[in-house]
Amino acid sequence: ALCEDGYTFSFYFRHGDAPDVGHKDLALSPTARRVVWLVQRLSNDWTNVFMDNLFNSRKLFTALFREKSKGHGVTRTNGRGVCAEVIQPVEKDVKKADRLRGTTKAARLINCPECPDLIATSVYDTKPVHILSMVADKVEWGVKERHRVWSITERELKSMKFLRLNVISIYNDFMNSVDMSDQLRNNYRPDHWMRQRKWWWSFFLWGIGVACTNAWKIYEVLYDEEAEKLKRNKKRNDLPTKWTHAEFIIELINDLMWPEKSKELVEKRKAAAASGSSVRSKSTLKSGKSFSSSSTTDLSSQEEVESYLKNNTPDSITDKRLKNDHFSARHDGKRHASIPLFNSDVRCQYCYYKWKNMDEDAKKDATYMRQNRQNVRRCLVCHVNLCWLCENDWHGVDISAYSV
């Protein structure tokens, strides 16, 4: 079940000669041998394996059955073991092809102990679709419902019922899991903008991405199991707030980059959880109502910037918030995006916070800090208003360490 949610159990890079997996009598292709090698890594019996038409054939399904697995997926018609009675040729005449839509043919292989009950099915849609399956035990039409389909006549979104073969439903439902790992890995990958001049660099980054995705799926399952155990035993759920995928990845990166700080951060979160605070990771998502609307706000438009500032008030700076990691991203070592505030009524929040915590004599010498409105900018990550001097101080940047 974990693999269906995006966990990568095993992989095989397509390079060099295909592995020797036995089954010499079947004369498997190199591609099929790689599939069998992956199946041989599985520890459980009778796993359902879903593949696209590059792989599927009667020979491969026979080898999978010998390995105590079952195959299912669309297939090509040439040399794949699909019987001639099921194959539907492509009709090039548009009107004839339209009349053929819905035409269904099916056959079951019998008296073959090494590939029992293999079903071959074809249905003519916009073009013929052929499927081989050892997972389905029958072929039948079912009624499905698709929500929110635009109706041309009624000019609104409506639900629509339609017919679909069960073997196609099985394929559509479970092939989604094949792409799940790639989808999760692509959500937060650092190499979209990188050109891979070294061939091994792509492999390395892919491996890091898969490891991060697998770690996230394991964390998710273990967290849910622990929460369910507490609920079943009617105990108070004192688990920390569950991390999102983005928070988990950022936390993982922080631990890899600064392993010496991991224990300190864990203790901070435990203390915050004990005090009843909401504990999140060191991600920018906590301050992040920060800039959750960045994808829809045009920062080059003064009108949209003003609208964003009006609808998103800054977070106040207090002792409690500084201690309980509310502004956890302020010292993350990254350059935070900010936008200038042209409103003369906006003061620097950090200047005011520091002024409030001074003794009375110091306050008299630094009265300008109480209402400092010079060159104030909004940090879009920490979500506070800072002057140009406090912007460095707030983020822990020692400007004396740099020379011009």
Solvent accessible surface area in square Angstrom, and as a share of the most:
residue,aa,sasa,rsa
1,A,112,0.87
2,L,52,0.26
3,C,62,0.37
4,E,84,0.38
5,D,73,0.38
6,G,1,0.01
7,Y,51,0.19
8,T,29,0.17
9,F,104,0.43
10,S,37,0.24
11,F,97,0.41
12,Y,62,0.24
13,F,68,0.28
14,R,172,0.63
15,H,122,0.54
16,G,63,0.60
17,D,133,0.69
18,A,14,0.11
19,P,23,0.15
20,D,107,0.55
21,V,12,0.07
22,G,33,0.32
23,H,33,0.15
24,K,154,0.65
25,D,107,0.56
26,L,23,0.12
27,A,75,0.58
28,L,16,0.08
29,S,59,0.38
30,P,72,0.45
31,T,26,0.15
32,A,7,0.05
33,R,66,0.24
34,R,28,0.10
35,V,13,0.08
36,V,0,0.00
37,W,62,0.22
38,L,58,0.29
39,V,9,0.05
40,Q,60,0.27
41,R,97,0.35
42,L,49,0.24
43,S,108,0.70
44,N,88,0.45
45,D,84,0.44
46,W,118,0.41
47,T,34,0.20
48,N,69,0.36
49,V,26,0.15
50,F,28,0.12
51,M,14,0.06
52,D,56,0.29
53,N,56,0.29
54,L,71,0.35
55,F,60,0.25
56,N,0,0.00
57,S,15,0.10
58,R,97,0.35
59,K,106,0.45
60,L,0,0.00
61,F,0,0.00
62,T,9,0.05
63,A,0,0.00
64,L,0,0.00
65,F,47,0.20
66,R,76,0.28
67,E,51,0.23
68,K,97,0.41
69,S,2,0.01
70,K,67,0.28
71,G,0,0.00
72,H,0,0.00
73,G,0,0.00
74,V,28,0.16
75,T,9,0.05
76,R,111,0.41
77,T,50,0.29
78,N,137,0.70
79,G,77,0.74
80,R,43,0.16
81,G,46,0.44
82,V,15,0.09
83,C,49,0.29
84,A,83,0.64
85,E,134,0.60
86,V,1,0.01
87,I,55,0.28
88,Q,11,0.05
89,P,105,0.66
90,V,97,0.56
91,E,56,0.25
92,K,185,0.79
93,D,63,0.33
94,V,122,0.70
95,K,155,0.66
96,K,102,0.43
97,A,16,0.13
98,D,93,0.48
99,R,173,0.63
100,L,66,0.33
101,R,123,0.45
102,G,40,0.38
103,T,49,0.28
104,T,47,0.27
105,K,82,0.35
106,A,56,0.44
107,A,36,0.28
108,R,107,0.39
109,L,49,0.24
110,I,113,0.57
111,N,145,0.74
112,C,26,0.16
113,P,112,0.70
114,E,78,0.35
115,C,0,0.00
116,P,44,0.28
117,D,73,0.38
118,L,8,0.04
119,I,4,0.02
120,A,8,0.06
121,T,3,0.02
122,S,1,0.00
123,V,10,0.06
124,Y,3,0.01
125,D,65,0.34
126,T,103,0.60
127,K,126,0.53
128,P,17,0.11
129,V,45,0.26
130,H,13,0.06
131,I,5,0.03
132,L,0,0.00
133,S,1,0.00
134,M,13,0.06
135,V,40,0.23
136,A,8,0.06
137,D,105,0.54
138,K,105,0.45
139,V,46,0.26
140,E,80,0.36
141,W,107,0.38
142,G,26,0.25
143,V,105,0.60
144,K,71,0.30
145,E,83,0.37
146,R,123,0.45
147,H,121,0.54
148,R,175,0.64
149,V,42,0.24
150,W,128,0.45
151,S,24,0.15
152,I,134,0.68
153,T,123,0.72
154,E,97,0.43
155,R,159,0.58
156,E,79,0.35
157,L,76,0.38
158,K,81,0.34
159,S,64,0.42
160,M,77,0.34
161,K,145,0.61
162,F,48,0.20
163,L,114,0.57
164,R,51,0.19
165,L,2,0.01
166,N,30,0.16
167,V,1,0.00
168,I,34,0.17
169,S,8,0.05
170,I,39,0.20
171,Y,34,0.13
172,N,55,0.28
173,D,81,0.42
174,F,76,0.32
175,M,30,0.13
176,N,88,0.45
177,S,22,0.14
178,V,80,0.46
179,D,69,0.36
180,M,61,0.27
181,S,15,0.10
182,D,63,0.33
183,Q,97,0.43
184,L,29,0.14
185,R,33,0.12
186,N,59,0.30
187,N,87,0.45
188,Y,109,0.41
189,R,74,0.27
190,P,86,0.54
191,D,18,0.09
192,H,124,0.55
193,W,202,0.71
194,M,55,0.25
195,R,187,0.68
196,Q,60,0.27
197,R,190,0.69
198,K,121,0.51
199,W,186,0.65
200,W,121,0.43
201,W,80,0.28
202,S,48,0.31
203,F,82,0.34
204,F,107,0.45
205,L,26,0.13
206,W,61,0.21
207,G,29,0.28
208,I,81,0.41
209,G,16,0.15
210,V,11,0.06
211,A,59,0.45
212,C,21,0.13
213,T,3,0.02
214,N,23,0.12
215,A,35,0.27
216,W,18,0.06
217,K,17,0.07
218,I,71,0.36
219,Y,47,0.18
220,E,40,0.18
221,V,52,0.30
222,L,106,0.53
223,Y,39,0.15
224,D,70,0.36
225,E,102,0.46
226,E,69,0.31
227,A,24,0.19
228,E,87,0.39
229,K,92,0.39
230,L,25,0.12
231,K,155,0.66
232,R,153,0.56
233,N,79,0.40
234,K,190,0.80
235,K,129,0.55
236,R,194,0.71
237,N,83,0.43
238,D,93,0.48
239,L,51,0.25
240,P,72,0.45
241,T,56,0.33
242,K,58,0.25
243,W,51,0.18
244,T,59,0.35
245,H,23,0.10
246,A,12,0.09
247,E,2,0.01
248,F,22,0.09
249,I,16,0.08
250,I,42,0.21
251,E,8,0.04
252,L,49,0.24
253,I,77,0.39
254,N,11,0.06
255,D,48,0.25
256,L,126,0.62
257,M,117,0.52
258,W,75,0.26
259,P,85,0.53
260,E,125,0.56
261,K,95,0.40
262,S,29,0.19
263,K,157,0.67
264,E,95,0.43
265,L,18,0.09
266,V,66,0.38
267,E,89,0.40
268,K,91,0.38
269,R,31,0.11
270,K,124,0.53
271,A,66,0.51
272,A,11,0.08
273,A,44,0.34
274,A,92,0.72
275,S,86,0.55
276,G,67,0.65
277,S,30,0.19
278,S,76,0.49
279,V,10,0.06
280,R,57,0.21
281,S,2,0.02
282,K,29,0.12
283,S,0,0.00
284,T,38,0.22
285,L,85,0.42
286,K,70,0.30
287,S,1,0.01
288,G,9,0.09
289,K,113,0.48
290,S,8,0.05
291,F,34,0.14
292,S,93,0.60
293,S,40,0.26
294,S,52,0.33
295,S,105,0.67
296,T,110,0.64
297,T,21,0.12
298,D,67,0.35
299,L,74,0.37
300,S,103,0.66
301,S,32,0.21
302,Q,85,0.38
303,E,138,0.62
304,E,67,0.30
305,V,9,0.05
306,E,97,0.44
307,S,55,0.35
308,Y,10,0.04
309,L,35,0.18
310,K,169,0.71
311,N,112,0.58
312,N,36,0.19
313,T,95,0.55
314,P,44,0.27
315,D,12,0.06
316,S,60,0.39
317,I,14,0.07
318,T,58,0.34
319,D,69,0.36
320,K,145,0.61
321,R,76,0.28
322,L,47,0.23
323,K,166,0.70
324,N,47,0.24
325,D,46,0.24
326,H,27,0.12
327,F,6,0.02
328,S,8,0.05
329,A,1,0.01
330,R,38,0.14
331,H,106,0.47
332,D,10,0.05
333,G,75,0.72
334,K,121,0.51
335,R,203,0.74
336,H,14,0.06
337,A,61,0.48
338,S,25,0.16
339,I,10,0.05
340,P,47,0.30
341,L,20,0.10
342,F,149,0.62
343,N,91,0.47
344,S,84,0.54
345,D,107,0.55
346,V,37,0.21
347,R,76,0.28
348,C,0,0.00
349,Q,29,0.13
350,Y,24,0.09
351,C,6,0.03
352,Y,56,0.21
353,Y,34,0.13
354,K,57,0.24
355,W,34,0.12
356,K,99,0.42
357,N,89,0.46
358,M,56,0.25
359,D,97,0.50
360,E,118,0.53
361,D,104,0.54
362,A,37,0.29
363,K,38,0.16
364,K,148,0.63
365,D,128,0.66
366,A,12,0.09
367,T,89,0.52
368,Y,144,0.55
369,M,17,0.08
370,R,123,0.45
371,Q,73,0.33
372,N,19,0.10
373,R,102,0.37
374,Q,129,0.57
375,N,103,0.53
376,V,5,0.03
377,R,80,0.29
378,R,9,0.03
379,C,3,0.02
380,L,4,0.02
381,V,26,0.15
382,C,1,0.01
383,H,0,0.00
384,V,0,0.00
385,N,9,0.04
386,L,2,0.01
387,C,2,0.01
388,W,137,0.48
389,L,96,0.48
390,C,3,0.02
391,E,22,0.10
392,N,38,0.19
393,D,70,0.36
394,W,0,0.00
395,H,26,0.12
396,G,54,0.52
397,V,65,0.37
398,D,88,0.46
399,I,98,0.50
400,S,95,0.61
401,A,78,0.61
402,Y,156,0.59
403,S,111,0.72
404,V,202,1.16
